[in-house]
Each structure stands twice: as structure tokens, then as C-alpha cells.
């Protein structure tokens, strides 16, 4: 698989089979992803990879919290601006309409949307998950570095025939994740990532992208 194919075939998959992901594949991907760029080579990412019993326990505890109606944990960072303006708001709304529309859930059915969203905390059935942390002392450029690391991981997973789904949703249950991982206090959970083989019987339409002239300006000589 060449780079272009990896980029264009990568998408947030929300349905995985229970086929195990070989440990050596995960190790190979994470070893290569270490070459992702970072300012002054800080490499500010801290990744935990869970499979088997530990992942099942995280899913179980998150599921119990959802069933009990527990509120989300106090956020440690803002996932979106409080007043999201367009075109970003428009794109987010379009994503929601497409995502839940494909599931037959109307916009006004908040309860059904919440039930569908709860699949996040089962990692969409994936047999492996990555939890990515960053040090609290890091600045915005280092958060950007973490994003480049995660993108590198996802592209390498495609090269291995695997799919993924990056999920900031896990940050809402960061205390539950910490119960299993026991990360140092100085780390913040940025996101989780479900990893595995796609369940092709689960259909979700692929979200579109803005036209190039909305996001790129060419200055030609």
C-alpha cells in the first residue's frame, strides 16, 4: 500500500471484528511511528496499548458508568471552542446529521443519539486500543506533535491492513481509564484509539471533505 492509498483509505471505522491484532504488528507500527516529527525532537506523546483482559476491564467499567448514568469526568482540556463558528460548526453539524442519519436516528432523538455514542466506550468492539497522553506542561505546538504522531500510527495501521478510530470521547472517562493504566499525575489523557480489523457488515457512510479552495490558498509566482 503506497502513502496516497493509506491516506485516502484511512477513516474512522466504528465497527470491528473480534479477530486479534498480533502483538508484533502493534510493536512494529509503534516502533515506526516513533519517527513522527516533533519540535526539537521532544516526542511529547505517551501511549498505552491495551488488548485482552485489561482492555475488557476498561470497557466493562466504562459500560457500568454509562448504565448507572454517571456524569462525565471533569474535562482536562477543551475539545471544541465554546462558541464554535462556521464553517467549523457547519461541518460538525453535517457530520452529526450524516453519522446519526445513517443509523436512522433523527436529530431530535437525543436519547437514541446517546445510546449510539455509548459504543465509543466499547471501542466499537475493537480487540485493541491505544490511549494517548501528553504532559500537562506542554504547549500548543506539542499538542500538534501528538496529532502528527497519531496520524502516523493510523497510516501505518492501514499499511498493515488494519483500521482505527481516534476518539476524544475517552477523555470524558479519563478517571476510569486511569484506574487501569495508573498513568503519572502529570499526564493528561488526550484521546483513545480503537484498533482492529474492520467489520465490513457495519456500514457507515464516509464523511466528505471541504473543497480545496476552502482550506488551501495557492500563491503562484
Buried (B, 14 or more C-beta within 10 A) or exposed (E): EEEEEBEEEBBBBBBBBEEEBEEEBBEBBBEBBEEBEBEEEEBBBBBBBBBEEBBEBBBBBBBEBBEEEEEEBEEEEEEEEEEEEEEEEEBEEEEEEBBBEEEEBEEEEEEBBEEBBBBBBBBBBBBBBBBBBBBEEBEEEBBBBBBBBBBBBBBBBBBBEBBBBBBBBBBBBBBBBBEBBEBEEEBBBBBBBBBBBBBEEEEBEEEEEEEEEEEEEEEEE
